[in-house]
Every structure is written in C-alpha cells, then in structure tokens.
Amino acid sequence: MNEESLASRRVHCPYCDAPFDLLVDASQGSHVTWEDCHVCCAPIQVRLEVDELDPEEGFSVILGRDDEVL
C-alpha cells in the first residue's frame, strides 16, 4: 500500500448507519474489498471506482451489505 495515495472518506455503515472514516488506496485502481464496521462488526462490501485520468481525486466509494451485489 502506498501511503501517499491514501485518502479518507466519511461514510456510514449500511447496517447500523454509524459514521466512520474509511481509508482508501486509489493507486490500486478500481476494486472491491471488505471492511468490518467498527460499531456493529458487520461485514461491509466496499467498491472503489477510480477514474484512470485522475486517480488522486477522481474516485467514488460505494458501500453495501454482504448479501448485496455491487
């Protein structure tokens, strides 16, 4: 993981709606990963979509429950 490319996004757990800061690494390109909620411990599916022309600023984070297809 390249620490210079880490960005923080304020997101909400799709289960308990608790807000938390999510660190994402846009240098890896678009990908899907998992993160556990720090409050309810539910598995959150994290989809990172990176704009190839502007990877540092042009990305979006989509969160879903473990049974959702993102």
PQR file with spaces between the fields and no chain letter, atoms N, CA, C, O and H, PARSE charges and radii, in Angstrom:
ATOM       1  N    MET     1       0.845   -1.171    0.000 -0.4000 1.5000
ATOM       2  CA   MET     1       0.000    0.000    0.000 -0.0000 2.0000
ATOM       3  C    MET     1       0.893    1.237    0.000  0.5500 1.7000
ATOM       4  O    MET     1       1.840    1.334    0.780 -0.5500 1.4000
ATOM       5  N    ASN     2       0.584    2.155   -0.862 -0.4000 1.5000
ATOM       6  CA   ASN     2       1.343    3.384   -0.997 -0.0000 2.0000
ATOM       7  C    ASN     2       0.709    4.452   -0.105  0.5500 1.7000
ATOM       8  O    ASN     2      -0.386    4.929   -0.404 -0.5500 1.4000
ATOM       9  H    ASN     2      -0.185    2.077   -1.495  0.4000 1.0000
ATOM      10  N    GLU     3       1.384    4.837    0.992 -0.4000 1.5000
ATOM      11  CA   GLU     3       0.776    5.743    1.963 -0.0000 2.0000
ATOM      12  C    GLU     3       0.467    7.116    1.400  0.5500 1.7000
ATOM      13  O    GLU     3      -0.448    7.777    1.892 -0.5500 1.4000
ATOM      14  H    GLU     3       2.274    4.450    1.235  0.4000 1.0000
ATOM      15  N    GLU     4       1.192    7.573    0.390 -0.4000 1.5000
ATOM      16  CA   GLU     4       0.904    8.869   -0.215 -0.0000 2.0000
ATOM      17  C    GLU     4      -0.433    8.874   -0.936  0.5500 1.7000
ATOM      18  O    GLU     4      -1.029    9.936   -1.114 -0.5500 1.4000
ATOM      19  H    GLU     4       1.936    7.037   -0.010  0.4000 1.0000
ATOM      20  N    SER     5      -0.913    7.721   -1.351 -0.4000 1.5000
ATOM      21  CA   SER     5      -2.152    7.659   -2.123 -0.0000 2.0000
ATOM      22  C    SER     5      -3.385    7.348   -1.270  0.5500 1.7000
ATOM      23  O    SER     5      -4.481    7.191   -1.807 -0.5500 1.4000
ATOM      24  H    SER     5      -0.428    6.858   -1.206  0.4000 1.0000
ATOM      25  N    LEU     6      -3.214    7.258    0.048 -0.4000 1.5000
ATOM      26  CA   LEU     6      -4.362    7.002    0.907 -0.0000 2.0000
ATOM      27  C    LEU     6      -5.223    8.251    1.041  0.5500 1.7000
ATOM      28  O    LEU     6      -4.716    9.356    1.230 -0.5500 1.4000
ATOM      29  H    LEU     6      -2.323    7.385    0.484  0.4000 1.0000
ATOM      30  N    ALA     7      -6.511    8.057    0.943 -0.4000 1.5000
ATOM      31  CA   ALA     7      -7.460    9.153    1.119 -0.0000 2.0000
ATOM      32  C    ALA     7      -8.517    8.700    2.127  0.5500 1.7000
ATOM      33  O    ALA     7      -8.848    7.518    2.212 -0.5500 1.4000
ATOM      34  H    ALA     7      -6.923    7.159    0.790  0.4000 1.0000
ATOM      35  N    SER     8      -9.029    9.649    2.873 -0.4000 1.5000
ATOM      36  CA   SER     8     -10.048    9.353    3.866 -0.0000 2.0000
ATOM      37  C    SER     8     -11.401    9.848    3.373  0.5500 1.7000
ATOM      38  O    SER     8     -11.518   10.967    2.874 -0.5500 1.4000
ATOM      39  H    SER     8      -8.760   10.609    2.804  0.4000 1.0000
ATOM      40  N    ARG     9     -12.416    9.008    3.515 -0.4000 1.5000
ATOM      41  CA   ARG     9     -13.788    9.380    3.170 -0.0000 2.0000
ATOM      42  C    ARG     9     -14.678    9.106    4.369  0.5500 1.7000
ATOM      43  O    ARG     9     -14.569    8.060    5.009 -0.5500 1.4000
ATOM      44  H    ARG     9     -12.321    8.099    3.920  0.4000 1.0000
ATOM      45  N    ARG    10     -15.551   10.042    4.666 -0.4000 1.5000
ATOM      46  CA   ARG    10     -16.532    9.852    5.739 -0.0000 2.0000
ATOM      47  C    ARG    10     -17.704    9.084    5.143  0.5500 1.7000
ATOM      48  O    ARG    10     -18.348    9.557    4.207 -0.5500 1.4000
ATOM      49  H    ARG    10     -15.639   10.892    4.146  0.4000 1.0000
ATOM      50  N    VAL    11     -17.982    7.898    5.683 -0.4000 1.5000
ATOM      51  CA   VAL    11     -19.046    7.032    5.180 -0.0000 2.0000
ATOM      52  C    VAL    11     -19.914    6.572    6.350  0.5500 1.7000
ATOM      53  O    VAL    11     -19.593    6.831    7.510 -0.5500 1.4000
ATOM      54  H    VAL    11     -17.459    7.513    6.444  0.4000 1.0000
ATOM      55  N    HIS    12     -21.008    5.892    6.039 -0.4000 1.5000
ATOM      56  CA   HIS    12     -21.911    5.360    7.057 -0.0000 2.0000
ATOM      57  C    HIS    12     -22.100    3.870    6.836  0.5500 1.7000
ATOM      58  O    HIS    12     -22.232    3.416    5.699 -0.5500 1.4000
ATOM      59  H    HIS    12     -21.269    5.682    5.097  0.4000 1.0000
ATOM      60  N    CYS    13     -22.112    3.122    7.907 -0.4000 1.5000
ATOM      61  CA   CYS    13     -22.326    1.680    7.846 -0.0000 2.0000
ATOM      62  C    CYS    13     -23.704    1.405    7.254  0.5500 1.7000
ATOM      63  O    CYS    13     -24.682    2.014    7.688 -0.5500 1.4000
ATOM      64  H    CYS    13     -22.005    3.491    8.831  0.4000 1.0000
ATOM      65  N    PRO    14     -23.813    0.497    6.268 -0.5600 1.5000
ATOM      66  CA   PRO    14     -25.115    0.175    5.680  0.2800 2.0000
ATOM      67  C    PRO    14     -26.010   -0.642    6.620  0.5500 1.7000
ATOM      68  O    PRO    14     -27.188   -0.841    6.321 -0.5500 1.4000
ATOM      69  N    TYR    15     -25.479   -1.113    7.740 -0.4000 1.5000
ATOM      70  CA   TYR    15     -26.261   -1.877    8.706 -0.0000 2.0000
ATOM      71  C    TYR    15     -26.784   -0.985    9.837  0.5500 1.7000
ATOM      72  O    TYR    15     -27.994   -0.888   10.042 -0.5500 1.4000
ATOM      73  H    TYR    15     -24.523   -0.951    7.983  0.4000 1.0000
ATOM      74  N    CYS    16     -25.879   -0.336   10.567 -0.4000 1.5000
ATOM      75  CA   CYS    16     -26.269    0.419   11.759 -0.0000 2.0000
ATOM      76  C    CYS    16     -26.226    1.933   11.549  0.5500 1.7000
ATOM      77  O    CYS    16     -26.577    2.689   12.455 -0.5500 1.4000
ATOM      78  H    CYS    16     -24.896   -0.414   10.401  0.4000 1.0000
ATOM      79  N    ASP    17     -25.805    2.380   10.379 -0.4000 1.5000
ATOM      80  CA   ASP    17     -25.722    3.792    9.996 -0.0000 2.0000
ATOM      81  C    ASP    17     -24.703    4.591   10.803  0.5500 1.7000
ATOM      82  O    ASP    17     -24.747    5.822   10.804 -0.5500 1.4000
ATOM      83  H    ASP    17     -25.520    1.767    9.643  0.4000 1.0000
ATOM      84  N    ALA    18     -23.795    3.915   11.483 -0.4000 1.5000
ATOM      85  CA   ALA    18     -22.756    4.618   12.242 -0.0000 2.0000
ATOM      86  C    ALA    18     -21.766    5.268   11.268  0.5500 1.7000
ATOM      87  O    ALA    18     -21.325    4.622   10.317 -0.5500 1.4000
ATOM      88  H    ALA    18     -23.759    2.916   11.482  0.4000 1.0000
ATOM      89  N    PRO    19     -21.414    6.536   11.495 -0.5600 1.5000
ATOM      90  CA   PRO    19     -20.424    7.182   10.631  0.2800 2.0000
ATOM      91  C    PRO    19     -19.008    6.758   11.019  0.5500 1.7000
ATOM      92  O    PRO    19     -18.715    6.543   12.195 -0.5500 1.4000
ATOM      93  N    PHE    20     -18.142    6.642   10.025 -0.4000 1.5000
ATOM      94  CA   PHE    20     -16.730    6.363   10.293 -0.0000 2.0000
ATOM      95  C    PHE    20     -15.903    6.835    9.105  0.5500 1.7000
ATOM      96  O    PHE    20     -16.419    7.016    8.003 -0.5500 1.4000
ATOM      97  H    PHE    20     -18.380    6.816    9.070  0.4000 1.0000
ATOM      98  N    ASP    21     -14.609    7.030    9.350 -0.4000 1.5000
ATOM      99  CA   ASP    21     -13.678    7.427    8.295 -0.0000 2.0000
ATOM     100  C    ASP    21     -13.068    6.175    7.690  0.5500 1.7000
ATOM     101  O    ASP    21     -12.520    5.331    8.400 -0.5500 1.4000
ATOM     102  H    ASP    21     -14.189    6.883   10.245  0.4000 1.0000
ATOM     103  N    LEU    22     -13.169    6.064    6.381 -0.4000 1.5000
ATOM     104  CA   LEU    22     -12.653    4.913    5.645 -0.0000 2.0000
ATOM     105  C    LEU    22     -11.423    5.352    4.860  0.5500 1.7000
ATOM     106  O    LEU    22     -11.489    6.298    4.077 -0.5500 1.4000
ATOM     107  H    LEU    22     -13.615    6.749    5.805  0.4000 1.0000
ATOM     108  N    LEU    23     -10.308    4.670    5.068 -0.4000 1.5000
ATOM     109  CA   LEU    23      -9.101    4.938    4.288 -0.0000 2.0000
ATOM     110  C    LEU    23      -9.127    4.092    3.033  0.5500 1.7000
ATOM     111  O    LEU    23      -9.326    2.879    3.100 -0.5500 1.4000
ATOM     112  H    LEU    23     -10.254    3.901    5.705  0.4000 1.0000
ATOM     113  N    VAL    24      -8.927    4.726    1.886 -0.4000 1.5000
ATOM     114  CA   VAL    24      -8.927    4.007    0.615 -0.0000 2.0000
ATOM     115  C    VAL    24      -7.624    4.274   -0.124  0.5500 1.7000
ATOM     116  O    VAL    24      -7.024    5.340    0.014 -0.5500 1.4000
ATOM     117  H    VAL    24      -8.766    5.711    1.832  0.4000 1.0000
ATOM     118  N    ASP    25      -7.197    3.294   -0.908 -0.4000 1.5000
ATOM     119  CA   ASP    25      -5.971    3.388   -1.697 -0.0000 2.0000
ATOM     120  C    ASP    25      -6.341    3.394   -3.172  0.5500 1.7000
ATOM     121  O    ASP    25      -6.524    2.338   -3.776 -0.5500 1.4000
ATOM     122  H    ASP    25      -7.684    2.428   -1.021  0.4000 1.0000
ATOM     123  N    ALA    26      -6.450    4.585   -3.750 -0.4000 1.5000
ATOM     124  CA   ALA    26      -6.836    4.722   -5.154 -0.0000 2.0000
ATOM     125  C    ALA    26      -5.723    4.301   -6.112  0.5500 1.7000
ATOM     126  O    ALA    26      -5.984    4.113   -7.301 -0.5500 1.4000
ATOM     127  H    ALA    26      -6.301    5.444   -3.259  0.4000 1.0000
ATOM     128  N    SER    27      -4.492    4.148   -5.626 -0.4000 1.5000
ATOM     129  CA   SER    27      -3.382    3.762   -6.507 -0.0000 2.0000
ATOM     130  C    SER    27      -3.534    2.327   -7.006  0.5500 1.7000
ATOM     131  O    SER    27      -2.869    1.943   -7.967 -0.5500 1.4000
ATOM     132  H    SER    27      -4.281    4.300   -4.660  0.4000 1.0000
ATOM     133  N    GLN    28      -4.386    1.534   -6.381 -0.4000 1.5000
ATOM     134  CA   GLN    28      -4.600    0.151   -6.796 -0.0000 2.0000
ATOM     135  C    GLN    28      -5.651    0.027   -7.891  0.5500 1.7000
ATOM     136  O    GLN    28      -5.921   -1.077   -8.365 -0.5500 1.4000
ATOM     137  H    GLN    28      -4.927    1.846   -5.600  0.4000 1.0000
ATOM     138  N    GLY    29      -6.248    1.146   -8.299 -0.4000 1.5000
ATOM     139  CA   GLY    29      -7.283    1.112   -9.319 -0.0000 2.0000
ATOM     140  C    GLY    29      -8.614    0.683   -8.725  0.5500 1.7000
ATOM     141  O    GLY    29      -8.742    0.523   -7.512 -0.5500 1.4000
ATOM     142  H    GLY    29      -6.029    2.042   -7.914  0.4000 1.0000
ATOM     143  N    SER    30      -9.593    0.501   -9.583 -0.4000 1.5000
ATOM     144  CA   SER    30     -10.919    0.084   -9.136 -0.0000 2.0000
ATOM     145  C    SER    30     -10.856   -1.340   -8.608  0.5500 1.7000
ATOM     146  O    SER    30     -10.234   -2.214   -9.212 -0.5500 1.4000
ATOM     147  H    SER    30      -9.489    0.631  -10.569  0.4000 1.0000
ATOM     148  N    HIS    31     -11.515   -1.565   -7.461 -0.4000 1.5000
ATOM     149  CA   HIS    31     -11.538   -2.903   -6.879 -0.0000 2.0000
ATOM     150  C    HIS    31     -12.629   -2.999   -5.823  0.5500 1.7000
ATOM     151  O    HIS    31     -13.217   -1.994   -5.424 -0.5500 1.4000
ATOM     152  H    HIS    31     -12.020   -0.855   -6.971  0.4000 1.0000
ATOM     153  N    VAL    32     -12.890   -4.226   -5.376 -0.4000 1.5000
ATOM     154  CA   VAL    32     -13.850   -4.499   -4.314 -0.0000 2.0000
ATOM     155  C    VAL    32     -13.092   -5.129   -3.160  0.5500 1.7000
ATOM     156  O    VAL    32     -12.242   -5.996   -3.361 -0.5500 1.4000
ATOM     157  H    VAL    32     -12.412   -5.042   -5.700  0.4000 1.0000
ATOM     158  N    THR    33     -13.408   -4.687   -1.946 -0.4000 1.5000
ATOM     159  CA   THR    33     -12.787   -5.237   -0.743 -0.0000 2.0000
ATOM     160  C    THR    33     -13.829   -5.257    0.368  0.5500 1.7000
ATOM     161  O    THR    33     -14.981   -4.885    0.149 -0.5500 1.4000
ATOM     162  H    THR    33     -14.099   -3.983   -1.783  0.4000 1.0000
ATOM     163  N    TRP    34     -13.426   -5.689    1.557 -0.4000 1.5000
ATOM     164  CA   TRP    34     -14.335   -5.789    2.694 -0.0000 2.0000
ATOM     165  C    TRP    34     -13.742   -5.048    3.875  0.5500 1.7000
ATOM     166  O    TRP    34     -12.525   -5.013    4.061 -0.5500 1.4000
ATOM     167  H    TRP    34     -12.490   -5.991    1.735  0.4000 1.0000
ATOM     168  N    GLU    35     -14.620   -4.458    4.670 -0.4000 1.5000
ATOM     169  CA   GLU    35     -14.233   -3.751    5.897 -0.0000 2.0000
ATOM     170  C    GLU    35     -15.296   -4.069    6.938  0.5500 1.7000
ATOM     171  O    GLU    35     -16.487   -4.057    6.627 -0.5500 1.4000
ATOM     172  H    GLU    35     -15.608   -4.487    4.519  0.4000 1.0000
ATOM     173  N    ASP    36     -14.887   -4.350    8.161 -0.4000 1.5000
ATOM     174  CA   ASP    36     -15.854   -4.577    9.232 -0.0000 2.0000
ATOM     175  C    ASP    36     -16.228   -3.254    9.869  0.5500 1.7000
ATOM     176  O    ASP    36     -15.370   -2.396   10.078 -0.5500 1.4000
ATOM     177  H    ASP    36     -13.919   -4.359    8.414  0.4000 1.0000
ATOM     178  N    CYS    37     -17.508   -3.084   10.181 -0.4000 1.5000
ATOM     179  CA   CYS    37     -17.977   -1.886   10.875 -0.0000 2.0000
ATOM     180  C    CYS    37     -17.326   -1.852   12.253  0.5500 1.7000
ATOM     181  O    CYS    37     -17.251   -2.874   12.935 -0.5500 1.4000
ATOM     182  H    CYS    37     -18.205   -3.781   10.012  0.4000 1.0000
ATOM     183  N    HIS    38     -16.862   -0.688   12.656 -0.4000 1.5000
ATOM     184  CA   HIS    38     -16.192   -0.541   13.943 -0.0000 2.0000
ATOM     185  C    HIS    38     -17.182   -0.491   15.101  0.5500 1.7000
ATOM     186  O    HIS    38     -16.778   -0.563   16.262 -0.5500 1.4000
ATOM     187  H    HIS    38     -16.924    0.142   12.102  0.4000 1.0000
ATOM     188  N    VAL    39     -18.477   -0.368   14.798 -0.4000 1.5000
ATOM     189  CA   VAL    39     -19.504   -0.308   15.838 -0.0000 2.0000
ATOM     190  C    VAL    39     -20.233   -1.650   15.966  0.5500 1.7000
ATOM     191  O    VAL    39     -20.252   -2.248   17.041 -0.5500 1.4000
ATOM     192  H    VAL    39     -18.805   -0.310   13.855  0.4000 1.0000
ATOM     193  N    CYS    40     -20.839   -2.125   14.854 -0.4000 1.5000
ATOM     194  CA   CYS    40     -21.646   -3.347   14.921 -0.0000 2.0000
ATOM     195  C    CYS    40     -20.914   -4.590   14.412  0.5500 1.7000
ATOM     196  O    CYS    40     -21.453   -5.694   14.491 -0.5500 1.4000
ATOM     197  H    CYS    40     -20.823   -1.640   13.980  0.4000 1.0000
ATOM     198  N    CYS    41     -19.704   -4.429   13.896 -0.4000 1.5000
ATOM     199  CA   CYS    41     -18.844   -5.527   13.416 -0.0000 2.0000
ATOM     200  C    CYS    41     -19.392   -6.263   12.194  0.5500 1.7000
ATOM     201  O    CYS    41     -18.903   -7.345   11.868 -0.5500 1.4000
ATOM     202  H    CYS    41     -19.266   -3.532   13.832  0.4000 1.0000
ATOM     203  N    ALA    42     -20.383   -5.712   11.519 -0.4000 1.5000
ATOM     204  CA   ALA    42     -20.940   -6.343   10.325 -0.0000 2.0000
ATOM     205  C    ALA    42     -19.966   -6.194    9.150  0.5500 1.7000
ATOM     206  O    ALA    42     -19.258   -5.191    9.067 -0.5500 1.4000
ATOM     207  H    ALA    42     -20.780   -4.833   11.784  0.4000 1.0000
ATOM     208  N    PRO    43     -19.921   -7.169    8.248 -0.5600 1.5000
ATOM     209  CA   PRO    43     -19.028   -7.093    7.087  0.2800 2.0000
ATOM     210  C    PRO    43     -19.600   -6.159    6.017  0.5500 1.7000
ATOM     211  O    PRO    43     -20.712   -6.361    5.529 -0.5500 1.4000
ATOM     212  N    ILE    44     -18.836   -5.153    5.670 -0.4000 1.5000
ATOM     213  CA   ILE    44     -19.263   -4.160    4.681 -0.0000 2.0000
ATOM     214  C    ILE    44     -18.491   -4.385    3.389  0.5500 1.7000
ATOM     215  O    ILE    44     -17.261   -4.447    3.389 -0.5500 1.4000
ATOM     216  H    ILE    44     -17.932   -4.989    6.067  0.4000 1.0000
ATOM     217  N    GLN    45     -19.215   -4.504    2.305 -0.4000 1.5000
ATOM     218  CA   GLN    45     -18.609   -4.613    0.985 -0.0000 2.0000
ATOM     219  C    GLN    45     -18.266   -3.194    0.509  0.5500 1.7000
ATOM     220  O    GLN    45     -19.131   -2.319    0.479 -0.5500 1.4000
ATOM     221  H    GLN    45     -20.214   -4.453    2.305  0.4000 1.0000
ATOM     222  N    VAL    46     -17.007   -2.976    0.140 -0.4000 1.5000
ATOM     223  CA   VAL    46     -16.547   -1.660   -0.291 -0.0000 2.0000
ATOM     224  C    VAL    46     -16.116   -1.754   -1.747  0.5500 1.7000
ATOM     225  O    VAL    46     -15.212   -2.514   -2.094 -0.5500 1.4000
ATOM     226  H    VAL    46     -16.304   -3.687    0.164  0.4000 1.0000
ATOM     227  N    ARG    47     -16.775   -0.972   -2.592 -0.4000 1.5000
ATOM     228  CA   ARG    47     -16.402   -0.916   -4.010 -0.0000 2.0000
ATOM     229  C    ARG    47     -15.786    0.448   -4.272  0.5500 1.7000
ATOM     230  O    ARG    47     -16.416    1.480   -4.042 -0.5500 1.4000
ATOM     231  H    ARG    47     -17.510   -0.354   -2.311  0.4000 1.0000
ATOM     232  N    LEU    48     -14.557    0.444   -4.753 -0.4000 1.5000
ATOM     233  CA   LEU    48     -13.835    1.665   -5.086 -0.0000 2.0000
ATOM     234  C    LEU    48     -13.754    1.760   -6.606  0.5500 1.7000
ATOM     235  O    LEU    48     -13.196    0.881   -7.263 -0.5500 1.4000
ATOM     236  H    LEU    48     -14.046   -0.395   -4.940  0.4000 1.0000
ATOM     237  N    GLU    49     -14.312    2.827   -7.153 -0.4000 1.5000
ATOM     238  CA   GLU    49     -14.260    3.069   -8.593 -0.0000 2.0000
ATOM     239  C    GLU    49     -13.352    4.268   -8.837  0.5500 1.7000
ATOM     240  O    GLU    49     -13.636    5.377   -8.386 -0.5500 1.4000
ATOM     241  H    GLU    49     -14.765    3.541   -6.619  0.4000 1.0000
ATOM     242  N    VAL    50     -12.261    4.032   -9.552 -0.4000 1.5000
ATOM     243  CA   VAL    50     -11.235    5.048   -9.753 -0.0000 2.0000
ATOM     244  C    VAL    50     -11.252    5.532  -11.194  0.5500 1.7000
ATOM     245  O    VAL    50     -11.281    4.734  -12.132 -0.5500 1.4000
ATOM     246  H    VAL    50     -12.030    3.130   -9.918  0.4000 1.0000
ATOM     247  N    ASP    51     -11.234    6.850  -11.357 -0.4000 1.5000
ATOM     248  CA   ASP    51     -11.111    7.467  -12.677 -0.0000 2.0000
ATOM     249  C    ASP    51      -9.647    7.365  -13.088  0.5500 1.7000
ATOM     250  O    ASP    51      -8.776    7.932  -12.429 -0.5500 1.4000
ATOM     251  H    ASP    51     -11.210    7.498  -10.595  0.4000 1.0000
ATOM     252  N    GLU    52      -9.376    6.652  -14.163 -0.4000 1.5000
ATOM     253  CA   GLU    52      -7.993    6.420  -14.603 -0.0000 2.0000
ATOM     254  C    GLU    52      -7.257    7.716  -14.955  0.5500 1.7000
ATOM     255  O    GLU    52      -6.031    7.776  -14.852 -0.5500 1.4000
ATOM     256  H    GLU    52     -10.084    6.191  -14.699  0.4000 1.0000
ATOM     257  N    LEU    53      -7.997    8.759  -15.371 -0.4000 1.5000
ATOM     258  CA   LEU    53      -7.367   10.022  -15.744 -0.0000 2.0000
ATOM     259  C    LEU    53      -7.006   10.875  -14.538  0.5500 1.7000
ATOM     260  O    LEU    53      -6.101   11.705  -14.622 -0.5500 1.4000
ATOM     261  H    LEU    53      -8.992    8.711  -15.454  0.4000 1.0000
ATOM     262  N    ASP    54      -7.695   10.688  -13.417 -0.4000 1.5000
ATOM     263  CA   ASP    54      -7.442   11.473  -12.206 -0.0000 2.0000
ATOM     264  C    ASP    54      -7.592   10.585  -10.975  0.5500 1.7000
ATOM     265  O    ASP    54      -8.542   10.758  -10.212 -0.5500 1.4000
ATOM     266  H    ASP    54      -8.431   10.014  -13.349  0.4000 1.0000
ATOM     267  N    PRO    55      -6.666    9.627  -10.760 -0.5600 1.5000
ATOM     268  CA   PRO    55      -6.825    8.669   -9.668  0.2800 2.0000
ATOM     269  C    PRO    55      -6.752    9.280   -8.271  0.5500 1.7000
ATOM     270  O    PRO    55      -7.306    8.713   -7.329 -0.5500 1.4000
ATOM     271  N    GLU    56      -6.084   10.417   -8.114 -0.4000 1.5000
ATOM     272  CA   GLU    56      -5.954   11.005   -6.775 -0.0000 2.0000
ATOM     273  C    GLU    56      -7.234   11.672   -6.304  0.5500 1.7000
ATOM     274  O    GLU    56      -7.544   11.624   -5.113 -0.5500 1.4000
ATOM     275  H    GLU    56      -5.633   10.878   -8.879  0.4000 1.0000
ATOM     276  N    GLU    57      -7.978   12.285   -7.194 -0.4000 1.5000
ATOM     277  CA   GLU    57      -9.199   12.997   -6.815 -0.0000 2.0000
ATOM     278  C    GLU    57     -10.458   12.369   -7.410  0.5500 1.7000
ATOM     279  O    GLU    57     -11.553   12.553   -6.877 -0.5500 1.4000
ATOM     280  H    GLU    57      -7.727   12.324   -8.161  0.4000 1.0000
ATOM     281  N    GLY    58     -10.314   11.639   -8.496 -0.4000 1.5000
ATOM     282  CA   GLY    58     -11.473   11.114   -9.205 -0.0000 2.0000
ATOM     283  C    GLY    58     -11.804    9.689   -8.842  0.5500 1.7000
ATOM     284  O    GLY    58     -11.581    8.773   -9.634 -0.5500 1.4000
ATOM     285  H    GLY    58      -9.425   11.490   -8.929  0.4000 1.0000
ATOM     286  N    PHE    59     -12.336    9.493   -7.649 -0.4000 1.5000
ATOM     287  CA   PHE    59     -12.780    8.148   -7.287 -0.0000 2.0000
ATOM     288  C    PHE    59     -14.040    8.243   -6.440  0.5500 1.7000
ATOM     289  O    PHE    59     -14.311    9.258   -5.799 -0.5500 1.4000
ATOM     290  H    PHE    59     -12.517   10.237   -7.006  0.4000 1.0000
ATOM     291  N    SER    60     -14.797    7.156   -6.458 -0.4000 1.5000
ATOM     292  CA   SER    60     -16.004    7.091   -5.639 -0.0000 2.0000
ATOM     293  C    SER    60     -15.982    5.806   -4.818  0.5500 1.7000
ATOM     294  O    SER    60     -15.399    4.797   -5.214 -0.5500 1.4000
ATOM     295  H    SER    60     -14.577    6.332   -6.978  0.4000 1.0000
ATOM     296  N    VAL    61     -16.635    5.878   -3.669 -0.4000 1.5000
ATOM     297  CA   VAL    61     -16.714    4.746   -2.756 -0.0000 2.0000
ATOM     298  C    VAL    61     -18.189    4.361   -2.623  0.5500 1.7000
ATOM     299  O    VAL    61     -19.036    5.200   -2.317 -0.5500 1.4000
ATOM     300  H    VAL    61     -17.109    6.698   -3.348  0.4000 1.0000
ATOM     301  N    ILE    62     -18.481    3.084   -2.857 -0.4000 1.5000
ATOM     302  CA   ILE    62     -19.836    2.565   -2.736 -0.0000 2.0000
ATOM     303  C    ILE    62     -19.813    1.463   -1.678  0.5500 1.7000
ATOM     304  O    ILE    62     -19.001    0.540   -1.746 -0.5500 1.4000
ATOM     305  H    ILE    62     -17.793    2.402   -3.106  0.4000 1.0000
ATOM     306  N    LEU    63     -20.710    1.571   -0.703 -0.4000 1.5000
ATOM     307  CA   LEU    63     -20.776    0.581    0.364 -0.0000 2.0000
ATOM     308  C    LEU    63     -22.045   -0.257    0.217  0.5500 1.7000
ATOM     309  O    LEU    63     -23.079    0.233   -0.236 -0.5500 1.4000
ATOM     310  H    LEU    63     -21.369    2.321   -0.648  0.4000 1.0000
ATOM     311  N    GLY    64     -21.949   -1.521    0.605 -0.4000 1.5000
ATOM     312  CA   GLY    64     -23.123   -2.381    0.571 -0.0000 2.0000
ATOM     313  C    GLY    64     -23.038   -3.454    1.643  0.5500 1.7000
ATOM     314  O    GLY    64     -21.983   -3.716    2.220 -0.5500 1.4000
ATOM     315  H    GLY    64     -21.109   -1.919    0.974  0.4000 1.0000
ATOM     316  N    ARG    65     -24.184   -4.060    1.884 -0.4000 1.5000
ATOM     317  CA   ARG    65     -24.229   -5.190    2.813 -0.0000 2.0000
ATOM     318  C    ARG    65     -23.564   -6.402    2.168  0.5500 1.7000
ATOM     319  O    ARG    65     -23.342   -6.419    0.957 -0.5500 1.4000
ATOM     320  H    ARG    65     -25.041   -3.848    1.415  0.4000 1.0000
ATOM     321  N    ASP    66     -23.249   -7.408    2.966 -0.4000 1.5000
ATOM     322  CA   ASP    66     -22.541   -8.571    2.418 -0.0000 2.0000
ATOM     323  C    ASP    66     -23.373   -9.380    1.444  0.5500 1.7000
ATOM     324  O    ASP    66     -22.814  -10.124    0.639 -0.5500 1.4000
ATOM     325  H    ASP    66     -23.429   -7.395    3.950  0.4000 1.0000
ATOM     326  N    ASP    67     -24.717   -9.258    1.491 -0.4000 1.5000
ATOM     327  CA   ASP    67     -25.561  -10.025    0.576 -0.0000 2.0000
ATOM     328  C    ASP    67     -25.973   -9.230   -0.656  0.5500 1.7000
ATOM     329  O    ASP    67     -26.728   -9.735   -1.486 -0.5500 1.4000
ATOM     330  H    ASP    67     -25.171   -8.654    2.145  0.4000 1.0000
ATOM     331  N    GLU    68     -25.493   -8.000   -0.792 -0.4000 1.5000
ATOM     332  CA   GLU    68     -25.801   -7.175   -1.961 -0.0000 2.0000
ATOM     333  C    GLU    68     -24.742   -7.376   -3.046  0.5500 1.7000
ATOM     334  O    GLU    68     -23.582   -7.663   -2.749 -0.5500 1.4000
ATOM     335  H    GLU    68     -24.879   -7.589   -0.118  0.4000 1.0000
ATOM     336  N    VAL    69     -25.147   -7.225   -4.283 -0.4000 1.5000
ATOM     337  CA   VAL    69     -24.218   -7.314   -5.400 -0.0000 2.0000
ATOM     338  C    VAL    69     -23.904   -5.891   -5.840  0.5500 1.7000
ATOM     339  O    VAL    69     -24.787   -5.164   -6.296 -0.5500 1.4000
ATOM     340  H    VAL    69     -26.089   -6.992   -4.524  0.4000 1.0000
ATOM     341  N    LEU    70     -22.655   -5.501   -5.703 -0.4000 1.5000
ATOM     342  CA   LEU    70     -22.243   -4.140   -6.105 -0.0000 2.0000
ATOM     343  C    LEU    70     -21.520   -4.183   -7.425  0.5500 1.7000
ATOM     344  O    LEU    70     -21.096   -3.144   -7.930 -0.5500 1.4000
ATOM     345  H    LEU    70     -21.937   -6.091   -5.333  0.4000 1.0000
